[in-house]
Amino acid sequence: MDTEARHMERDLSSDPADGAEEGSRSTHVPDGPAASMSWGKTVSLGMFCTVALLLFSTFVLQPFLIPSGSMQPTLRVGDRVLVNKLAYRFGSEPLRGDVVVFDGTGSFVQETGSEGNAVAALLQGAAASLGLAEPAGSDFVKRVVGVGGDRVVCCDKRGRLEVNGAPVDEEYLHPGDRPSGVAFDIVVPDGKLWMMGDHRSNSRDSRDHLGQPGGGMVPVERVIGRVDWLGWPLGRLGSLGGTDAFTGIRPADGDHG
């Protein structure tokens, strides 16, 4: 009995040392170079993902933050939409009724030199391309109302917009808005677009630049892409509904030929 007790005492006395030794092995902290390599891989992966996302946004699908209420009720302030940059890349051109994002430089805003902080502009542009910041001051979102050759008139005796002599029932207009508070009668040059917001009483669009060089017409090549989807808020997630307002409008040549 005494011998067994002594053996048990020796076993028990050795357990803490063994446990401490195992504990010291299990809590070993990686040395400096290994930790640096781990952080380096994480940073590299993050940079790769960011660059890939920026490239995807630049050439395929770009998030766009709606900064104003000029397109209500179709688009609201703070909406994040997805702009399809491939919509007009393979020979297709914007159609009447399309909601598009475009660069208004030279049509809606004057061309300026490269002034200001280039780094800040680059960061702001990257954030805007990911939908994290408001777009550049030269980027706009409007609806295409007239394409090259179209004669767009407002308004007829019933207060409606006309395209190539046909009245347009604009069901997308903001409730209570008229098609236009400013009368106009224009012919859209080939390769240009006549743009208008859905909230006509709260939209600075082609009408506001009639007397300026270019007459408010936006070159087709300045179109960034077509707004095809709503990405935020989640309650409105889905594709952007189209419009039948321009169905049946005859081509300009057929109307004036």
N, C-alpha and C positions, 0 to 999 in steps of 0.2 A: 504494500500500500504506500509506504514512504517513497519507494522508487518511482511509482506512477505519479505521485504528487510532484516529485522533483522534475520529472519529464514534462509535466503539464506546465509547471512554473517556467521552465526554460522555453517552451513553445510560446507561451503568452508574452514573455519578455521580448521575444524576437519579433513578434507581430508589428509593433509600432515602428520599428526600424525599417522592416520590409515595406510597410505602408507608406512611410515617409519617402523611402527611396522610389517607390512606384509613383507617388504623388509628384515628386520632383521631376520624374521623367514625363508625366502626362501634362504638366503645366509648362513645358519648355517653350519659351518664346522664340519665334524665328529670328534669325540674325538680321542685321540691317539690309544687306544686299537682297535677300529673299523678299523682305517686305517691300522694298523699293520696286522690285520686279513685278510684284502683285499689283501695286498701285499703278505702275506704268501700263500694265495690261488693261486695267480698268479705264484709265484715262484714254488710252488708244481706242478702246472699244467705243467709248462715249463719243470721241471725235469722229470715228468712222460712221457711227449711226447718225450723227448730226449732219455730216457732209452728204450722206446718202439721202437723208430727208430733204435737205436743201436742193439737191439735184432733182429729186422727184417733184418737189414743189416748183422748181424752175421750168421743167420741161413737160410735166404731165398733169398734175393736179395741185392747185394752190389754194390753201385756206385764205379767206379774205374777210376782214372784220368790217362790218357795215358801220360807217362813222356818223351817218346822218339819217334823217327821216324822209329824204327826198323820194324814196321808193316805197313808202308805206301805201297800202297795207301789205304789199307783196313781201317786202323786206323791212325789218324793224331795226332800230338803233341797237347795236350790240350783237346782232345776229352774226354768226360765223358761217359763211357759205363756202362751197367748194367750187372752184373755177376750173372748168375743163379746158386745158390748154391745147388739147389735141382736136378740139371741135372744128377748127378752121385750118388745120395744118396740111391737109391732103386735098386741096383744091376746093373745099367747101367754103362758102362765105356766109356772113351773118344774114339772117332772114328777118323780115318784119316780125315784130313780136318777141324776138330773142332778148333776154336780159343779159347784158354783157358788161365786163370790166374792161376799161380801156385807159390808155395813157392820153390825157388831154393836152399834152404839151403841144403848143402851136395852134390849138383850136379852142380849148377852154381856158388855158393859162398860157401866158407869154413864155417864150423860151428864154432861159437865163443861163449865165455862165456858171461854171462849177465853183461855187463859193461855199464857205462854211467849213466845218470840221469834217474831213473826209472819213475819218474813223467812225465818228458818231453817225454819219450818214450810212456807212456800211452796216453798222450794228442795227440801226433802225430798219434798214431795208431787209436784213436777215430776219429780224423779229416779225416784220410785217408779212414776209413771205411764208411764215409759219402760222400766221393768224394770231400772233401774240401782241401785236401793236397795230395802231391805226395805219392805214396805207399812206404812201407818200401823197403830198398835196396835189400831185398831178394825176393821180389815179382816181377814176370815177366809176360808178356803176349806174347804168341807165338802161332804158328799153329802146331797141331799134324801132323807129316808127317809119322811116323812109330809107330806101336803098338807092343805089345809083340809077338815075333816070326818072325816079318818082317825082310827081308833083304833089306836094303836101300843102293843104289849105286849111286854115281855121279862121272863122268857123262858117258852116253853112247856115241857112235860115233857121234851122232847128238847133243850132249851137253845137253841131257835131264836127269832129275832125273828118276831113276827106283825104283820101289817097287815090290819085289817078281818077278823080271824079266819083269815087264810091265812098259813101259814108261809113265810118268805122264805129262800131258799138264797143267802146272801151270799158268793158266790165271790170277791169283791174284798177280803175281810178279810185283814189281815196274818196270815201263817202263825202258828198257835199261839194266836191271839186268840179269845176268846169274843165272841158278839154284844154282851154287856154284863155287867160285873161288878156292876152296880147294877140292881135290879129296878124296873120302872116300868110304869104302865098309864095312858096319857094319851089325850085326844081333842084333836086339833089344831083350834083355832078357824078359822073362815073367814078367808081373807086372811093366814094365818100358815103357817109351815113348821117342821117338826121336823128338825133338822140333826144329823148324826153323822159323825165321822171314820172312815176305813177302818182305822186303827190304833187300835182301841178302847181298848187298855190304855195308850195314849199320846196320848189326845185329850181335850181339854176342849171339850165340845160342849153340846148342849141338855140332856143329863142332869145336868150340873153346875149348872144354874140352875133346877132344878125348884121349889125353895122360894123363889125370888126373884120380884119383880114381873115379870109377863110369862111366867113359867114356862119360860124358855128358848126360847120360840117367836119366830121371826124374821119380821117383817112382809115380805110379798112385795115391797113398794116399796123395801125396803132391799137387795134383790138388785142387785148391780152388773152381773153378766153370767154367762154360762155358759162353763166351761172347755172349749174345743173342740179345741185343738191344743197340742202340745208343741213349743216352739221351741228348746229347749236342754236338755241337750247334743245335739250333732249325731247321736250314735248312737241317740237315741230320738226324733228328729224325726218328726213325723207327727200324725195326728188322734188324739184321746183315745178309746180304745175305749169303747163303751157297755156296758150290762149288761142281761141278760134276767131279773134277779132278781125284778123286780116285774111281769113279764108275767102277765096273768091275774088280778091283784088286782082284786076287785070294788070299785066306788065305795062310799063310806061309806053313802050313802042306800040303796043296794040291800042292804046288809048289815044295817042297823039299822032299816029302814023297817017 
